Amino acid sequence: MKVFISTDMEGIEGISSWNEMTTKQGLCASLLKQELTYVIDTLLEGTEMEEICICDSHSRGENLVYGSFGDERITHIKGYPRHSYMMEGLDESFDAVFLIGYHASIGTEKGGMDHSYSSSCIYEIRLNGTVVGETEINAYYAGLFGVPVTLISGDDVLEAQLKEFLSIPFVRTKEGLGRYTAKMYSPELVRRTFEEQVKAFLQRPLDSFEVKRFEGPVELEVDLVTTVIADAVAVVPGLERIGGRTVRYTSEQYDDVFHMILTIAMLGGNFAQFT
């Protein structure tokens, strides 16, 4: 079996703010490694693994120390920029995708550090009229390769947000009380929950997990934080400005839509503080 693990950090146990990730970077990185260790150990004990690929995807993807897990079957994608960012390295050879440390989409009440690909420049993202966050966006990208998302971790707000989207094992790491406030669970409880949910994944047939795909054209609409960000991203060919802060893009190919989101986030971020 081959498992692809895309990691973020906002949904990791014990973390409540971006300030912590800056002032206590080492501690936050150790908490991310701790959760991944729960996942990896349970996978290796539970089934024959060919590869576990960890895609370090928070910020610049430099959160994990090289060689952290001591097993030759573990591969590690790090650094930035990269072509497919949080999903870099995924292809048809993988059997399953895990999304670890994920968070609620922007504008979600009580969602810890809620945002959608860029907290500085994007306010809301819609696919065919439905508001989506990073989990949904990345799940549809995995679907391009026929690979299902099979396990997710994050706070209870993300869990509720995804209730109608995916029916898969979920590890609740904490409870959201505000954007920078959360009720934390003990490391012992989080470890037990990870072990239980990874085992629940292993006990299900792979073909019982839904591969998320769009049928037909996909319309992307993005609301930017300010009009100056919209001024900047509107120069991208094929991107239509339909309002002061809103741009639209339509394609038959979800791969193009996915990469347009990344383009908007990367270009728009450069103008977040533009005055």
Secondary structure by P-SEA (a helix, b strand, c coil): cbbbbbbbcccccccccccccccaaaaaaaaaaaaaaaaaaaaaacccccbbbbcccccccccccccccccccbbbbbbccccccccccccccccccccccccccccccccccccccccccccccccccccccaaaaaaaaaaaacccccbbbbcaaaaaaacccccccccccbbbccccccccccaaaaaaaaaaaaaaaaacccccccccccccbbbbbbbcccaaaaaacccccccccccccbbbbbcccaaaaaaaaaaaaaaaaaacccc
